[in-house]
Amino acid sequence: MDHFTRFAQAYPCKNKTAKTAAEKIFGDFVLKFGFPTKLHHDQGKEFENKLFASLEKYSGVKGSRTTPYHPQGNCQVERFNRTLLAMLRSLPEIEKRDWKSSLSKVVHAYNCTRSEATGYAPYFLLFGRQPRLPIDLMFGLSEKNQSSSHQDYVEKWRTRMSEAYQLASRTASKQAMRGKAHFDKKVHGGELYPGCRVLVRNLNEKGGPGKLRAFWEDKVYIVKERKYQDSPVYEIHPESGKGRIRTIHRNLLLPCDFLSTTEPKVTTQPKRPKKEKEEQRHADSSDDEEDWEAIIHAPLQHHNMESDQLIESQLRAEAPEFHPHNEDMQRDCIADGGGPVQQPTLGEDMEGLGEDFHPENMNSGDESHQSADSDPEETDTSPRRVRSSTYLTEMHWTAVTTLRHQGAHGAR
């Protein structure tokens, strides 16, 4: 793209090697429009190589580069790429498959359209006349004031182009000032001077995923100089003195004079021989196996002990004492004028107990029988006392029988 006229050319390429770029620029563009004074690019590998360096040297073309990760330095080409993609997107679906055949037509339409930056079409500023388009043929339009001779044509062309260039320059300057005012509204940083300590924006893929990556590099740089008087581009070099000089735009620099000048010391452990590492690994694995066995067997032993204690406690449990209500006991015990009622025997229940039965332990049962056989005058024949003793004996052995049956089922 021509910087002044905004005249653009686009070439479809299968790759972007140095040889392909050299063929398109020096083998096609230069032969049509002549050698340019300066070739401005974005530091791509297809331009930064020995082939282009030799061609620029032999043709007298100066090389110019943008700053790293700053596409605004080549804004005209970037803006043209955006417009070109929008125009190709408007093609029908069938023609999008073969967009290469439509590329030259779309670029020609762009060159014949009036630009807001200059006020003229790029085609007119380059060739000094308006292009003859199919729409002119449809409406039967023809060019007026045709020159009668070559000298007349040259004079008219010179006058016409002089006026067009002046208007285009004023319009471009006005648009540039408007863009600068809009950009300065969001600018908060000040100027940098030689000796200032700065950090560089981290735009590499190192340092983790994009969302967790640090915004700034960990290395501190020192501003060496400013490239030009009003230029936002600076040359910086590492504070430690180890590293190359970098040319960075001001948008990618952060002043950091507040940071400490001493670097934190990183302690590293001495390397151990391989034999010690293997022995330590073997010792750690054996300790882990012993701990694992202790963890597995300890709960099993504890569980077995708890189950044995639970069965033993159930077999040795004693039945709680039974205290019937006074009114119910009097109603059941007093019959036929208040005499004592015949008590049921426990013979049938005690036959199923086997050898574990010891009648000498049944004090309450013995006392109840003795009180029934003794003289009524010497013993207390209260219906309450006799009935209570009998009930206690019966409830005790019933509870013992139930617990023994539960223990037998648990053991199974």
C-alpha positions in Angstrom: 0.0 0.0 0.0 1.2 3.5 -0.9 1.5 5.6 2.2 0.3 8.9 0.6 -2.3 7.9 -2.0 -3.6 4.8 -0.1 -3.3 2.8 -3.3 -3.4 -0.9 -2.3 -2.4 -4.2 -3.9 -3.1 -7.7 -2.6 -1.7 -11.0 -3.8 -3.0 -14.5 -3.0 -0.1 -16.7 -1.9 0.2 -20.4 -0.8 2.9 -19.5 1.7 4.7 -16.5 3.1 8.3 -17.5 2.6 11.0 -14.9 1.8 11.2 -16.1 -1.8 7.4 -15.7 -2.4 7.4 -12.2 -0.8 10.3 -11.1 -2.9 8.7 -12.4 -6.1 5.5 -10.5 -5.4 7.1 -7.2 -4.4 10.2 -7.0 -6.6 8.8 -9.1 -9.5 5.3 -7.5 -9.8 4.7 -4.4 -7.8 8.0 -2.7 -8.5 7.7 -3.4 -12.3 4.3 -1.7 -12.4 4.8 1.3 -10.0 8.5 1.6 -9.6 10.9 1.2 -6.7 9.6 2.6 -3.4 11.7 4.9 -1.2 11.1 2.9 2.0 9.6 -0.5 2.7 7.7 -0.6 6.0 6.8 -4.0 7.5 5.9 -5.7 10.9 9.2 -7.6 11.4 7.9 -10.8 9.8 10.4 -13.5 9.0 9.5 -13.2 5.3 11.0 -9.6 5.4 13.8 -10.1 8.0 16.2 -12.3 6.1 19.4 -12.1 3.9 17.4 -12.2 0.7 15.5 -9.0 1.4 18.6 -7.3 2.8 20.4 -7.9 -0.4 17.5 -6.8 -2.6 17.1 -3.6 -0.6 20.8 -2.9 -0.8 21.0 -3.3 -4.6 17.8 -1.4 -5.3 18.4 1.5 -2.9 15.3 0.8 -0.8 15.4 1.6 2.9 14.0 -0.8 5.4 11.6 0.2 8.1 10.0 -1.8 10.9 7.2 -1.5 13.4 7.8 -2.0 17.1 7.1 -5.5 18.5 3.5 -6.4 19.3 2.3 -2.9 18.2 0.2 -3.2 15.0 -0.8 0.5 15.3 2.6 1.2 13.8 1.3 0.0 10.4 -2.2 1.2 10.8 -3.0 1.8 7.1 -2.3 -1.8 6.1 -4.2 -3.2 9.2 -7.2 -1.0 8.4 -7.1 -2.1 4.7 -7.0 -5.8 5.8 -10.2 -5.2 7.9 -11.9 -3.5 4.9 -10.8 -6.2 2.5 -12.1 -9.0 4.7 -15.5 -7.2 5.1 -15.7 -6.9 1.3 -14.9 -10.6 0.7 -17.4 -11.5 3.4 -20.1 -9.9 1.3 -19.6 -12.2 -1.7 -22.1 -15.0 -2.4 -21.6 -18.3 -0.8 -20.6 -19.9 -4.1 -17.9 -17.3 -4.9 -16.5 -17.5 -1.3 -15.1 -20.9 -2.1 -13.0 -19.4 -4.9 -12.3 -16.1 -3.2 -8.8 -15.8 -4.9 -10.4 -15.1 -8.3 -12.4 -12.2 -6.8 -9.5 -10.7 -4.9 -8.2 -8.5 -7.7 -11.7 -7.2 -8.5 -12.4 -6.3 -4.8 -9.0 -4.5 -4.5 -9.8 -2.5 -7.7 -13.1 -1.4 -6.2 -11.4 -0.2 -3.1 -8.9 1.8 -5.1 -11.6 3.5 -7.1 -13.6 4.5 -4.0 -13.2 7.9 -2.3 -11.1 7.6 0.9 -12.1 9.6 4.0 -8.5 10.1 5.0 -7.6 12.0 1.8 -10.9 13.0 0.2 -9.9 11.4 -3.1 -9.9 7.9 -4.6 -6.5 6.2 -4.4 -6.7 5.6 -8.2 -7.0 9.3 -9.0 -4.1 10.4 -6.7 -1.9 7.8 -8.4 -2.8 8.2 -12.1 -4.2 11.7 -12.1 -7.6 10.8 -13.7 -10.8 9.0 -12.7 -11.1 5.4 -13.8 -13.5 4.4 -16.5 -15.9 1.9 -14.9 -18.7 -0.2 -16.2 -21.3 2.2 -14.8 -19.9 4.9 -17.1 -20.7 2.7 -20.1 -24.2 1.9 -18.8 -25.1 5.6 -18.5 -23.1 6.7 -21.6 -20.8 9.0 -19.7 -17.7 10.4 -21.5 -14.8 12.4 -20.3 -15.1 16.1 -20.9 -12.3 18.7 -21.6 -10.1 16.3 -23.5 -6.7 17.7 -24.3 -5.8 18.5 -27.8 -2.1 17.8 -27.5 0.3 16.0 -25.1 1.7 19.3 -23.8 -1.8 20.5 -23.0 -2.5 17.2 -21.2 0.6 17.4 -19.1 -0.1 21.0 -18.0 -3.7 20.1 -17.1 -2.6 17.0 -15.3 0.1 18.9 -13.3 -2.4 21.5 -12.2 -5.0 19.0 -11.3 -2.6 16.8 -9.4 -1.1 19.7 -7.5 -4.5 20.8 -6.2 -5.4 17.2 -5.4 -2.2 16.6 -3.5 -2.7 19.8 -1.4 -6.3 18.9 -0.5 -5.3 15.3 0.3 -2.5 16.4 2.6 -4.7 18.8 4.5 -7.5 16.3 4.8 -5.0 13.6 6.0 -3.5 15.9 8.6 -7.0 16.8 9.8 -7.9 13.2 10.2 -4.7 12.4 11.9 -5.2 15.2 14.5 -8.7 13.9 15.1 -7.4 10.4 15.7 -4.7 11.6 18.0 -7.2 13.5 20.1 -9.4 10.5 20.4 -6.4 8.3 21.4 -5.1 10.8 23.9 -8.3 10.6 25.9 -7.4 7.1 27.1 -3.7 7.8 27.7 -2.6 8.1 31.4 1.2 7.5 31.3 3.8 10.2 31.2 7.0 10.5 29.2 10.0 8.4 30.0 13.5 9.8 30.4 16.9 8.1 30.2 17.7 6.1 33.4 14.0 5.3 34.2 13.4 1.7 35.4 10.6 0.0 33.5 8.9 -3.3 33.0 7.9 -4.8 29.6 4.5 -6.2 28.9 4.5 -10.0 28.9 3.2 -11.1 25.5 4.9 -14.4 25.3 3.3 -17.8 25.7 5.5 -18.7 28.7 4.4 -18.3 32.3 1.2 -20.5 32.3 -2.2 -20.2 30.7 -3.4 -16.9 29.4 -5.7 -16.1 32.3 -3.0 -17.0 34.9 -0.1 -15.4 33.0 1.7 -12.4 34.5 1.0 -9.1 32.8 4.6 -7.9 33.0 8.0 -9.6 32.6 10.0 -10.3 35.7 13.1 -8.6 34.3 13.7 -4.9 34.9 14.9 -2.7 32.1 16.6 0.8 31.9 15.5 3.4 29.4 18.5 4.2 27.2 17.1 6.9 24.9 14.1 8.1 23.0 14.2 7.4 19.2 12.9 10.8 18.1 11.8 14.0 19.8 8.1 13.4 19.6 8.2 9.6 19.1 6.6 7.2 21.6 9.3 4.6 20.9 12.2 4.0 23.3 15.3 1.9 23.4 15.8 -0.1 26.6 18.4 -2.5 28.0 18.3 -5.0 30.9 19.3 -3.5 34.3 21.6 -6.5 35.0 23.6 -5.7 31.9 22.9 -9.2 30.4 20.8 -9.1 27.3 20.2 -7.3 24.1 18.9 -3.8 23.5 15.2 -3.7 22.7 13.1 -1.1 20.9 9.6 -0.9 22.5 6.6 1.3 22.2 5.5 3.3 25.2 2.2 1.4 25.5 4.1 -1.7 26.4 6.3 -0.1 29.2 5.4 0.4 32.9 7.6 2.6 35.1 8.8 0.7 38.2 11.2 3.1 40.1 9.5 2.0 43.3 10.7 -1.6 43.0 13.7 -2.8 45.0 17.1 -2.8 43.2 18.3 -6.0 45.0 17.2 -9.2 43.5 15.8 -11.9 45.9 18.2 -14.7 46.6 17.0 -18.2 45.6 18.4 -21.0 47.8 19.0 -24.2 46.0 19.7 -27.5 47.7 22.9 -29.4 46.7 22.4 -32.3 44.4 22.7 -35.8 46.0 24.2 -38.8 44.4 22.0 -41.4 42.7 22.8 -44.0 45.3 21.6 -41.8 48.2 18.4 -41.0 46.3 17.6 -44.7 45.7 18.3 -45.6 49.3 16.1 -42.8 50.5 13.3 -43.9 48.1 13.6 -47.5 49.3 13.4 -46.4 53.0 10.4 -44.2 52.3 8.6 -47.0 50.5 9.2 -49.5 53.3 8.0 -47.0 55.9 4.9 -46.5 53.9 4.2 -50.2 53.7 4.5 -50.6 57.5 2.2 -47.7 58.1 -0.3 -49.1 55.7 -0.3 -52.5 57.4 -0.8 -50.9 60.8 -3.6 -48.8 59.4 -5.4 -51.8 57.9 -5.0 -54.3 60.8 -5.6 -51.9 63.7 -9.3 -51.3 62.9 -9.9 -55.0 62.4 -8.4 -56.0 65.8 -10.3 -53.1 67.5 -13.6 -54.3 65.8 -13.1 -57.9 67.0 -12.5 -56.8 70.5 -15.5 -54.5 70.5 -17.8 -57.4 69.2 -16.5 -59.8 71.9 -17.1 -57.2 74.7 -20.6 -56.5 73.3 -21.6 -60.2 73.4 -20.1 -60.7 76.9 -21.9 -57.6 78.2 -25.2 -58.8 76.8 -24.7 -62.3 78.5 -23.9 -60.8 81.9 -26.6 -58.1 81.8 -29.0 -58.2 84.7 -32.7 -57.5 84.3 -33.9 -54.2 85.8 -36.0 -54.3 88.9 -39.7 -54.3 88.4 -42.0 -52.1 90.6 -45.7 -52.6 89.8 -48.2 -50.0 90.8 -49.7 -50.3 94.3 -53.3 -50.4 93.2 -52.7 -53.1 90.6 -50.8 -55.3 93.1 -53.5 -55.0 95.7 -56.2 -55.9 93.2 -54.3 -59.0 91.9 -53.1 -60.2 95.3 -56.2 -59.8 97.6 -58.9 -62.4 96.8 -61.6 -64.1 99.0 -61.5 -61.7 101.9 -58.0 -60.5 101.5 -56.1 -63.8 101.6 -52.9 -64.4 99.8 -53.2 -65.8 96.2 -51.4 -69.0 95.1 -48.2 -68.0 93.3 -47.1 -69.6 90.0 -44.0 -71.9 90.1 -40.9 -71.5 87.9 -40.2 -75.1 87.4 -41.0 -75.2 83.7 -38.8 -72.1 83.0 -35.9 -73.4 85.1 -35.7 -76.8 83.3 -34.5 -75.2 80.1 -31.6 -73.4 81.8 -29.5 -76.5 82.2 -26.3 -76.5 84.3 -26.0 -72.8 84.4 -28.9 -72.6 86.9 -27.9 -72.1 90.5 -31.0 -71.9 92.8 -28.8 -70.8 95.8 -28.3 -67.4 94.1 -32.0 -66.8 94.0 -32.4 -65.2 97.4 -35.7 -63.5 96.6 -37.2 -66.9 95.5 -36.1 -68.7 98.7 -37.4 -65.9 100.8 -40.8 -66.0 99.0 -41.1 -69.8 99.6 -40.0 -69.6 103.2 -42.5 -66.9 103.9 -45.2 -69.1 102.4 -44.4 -72.2 104.5 -43.7 -70.4 107.8 -46.1 -69.5 110.6 -48.4 -66.7 109.7 -47.9 -65.2 113.1 -44.1 -65.0 112.9 -43.8 -63.9 109.3 -45.1 -61.0 107.5 -47.8 -62.4 105.1 -48.5 -59.1 103.5 -49.8 -59.7 100.0 -47.6 -56.8 98.7 -44.4 -58.4 99.9 -45.1 -61.9 98.7 -46.3 -60.8 95.3 -43.3 -58.4 94.8 -40.7 -61.1 95.6 -42.4 -63.6 93.2 -42.6 -61.1 90.4 -38.9 -60.2 90.8 -37.8 -63.8 90.6 -39.8 -64.5 87.5 -38.7 -61.3 85.7 -35.0 -62.0 86.5 -34.9 -65.4 85.0 -37.0 -64.4 82.0 -34.4 -61.7 81.2 -31.5 -64.1 81.6 -33.1 -66.6 79.2 -33.7 -64.0 76.6 -30.1 -62.7 76.7 -28.7 -66.2 76.4 -30.8 -66.8 73.3 -29.6 -63.5 71.8 -25.9 -64.4 72.5 -26.3 -67.8 70.8 -27.8 -66.2 67.7 -25.0 -63.6 67.7 -22.3 -66.3 67.9 -23.8 -68.1 64.9 
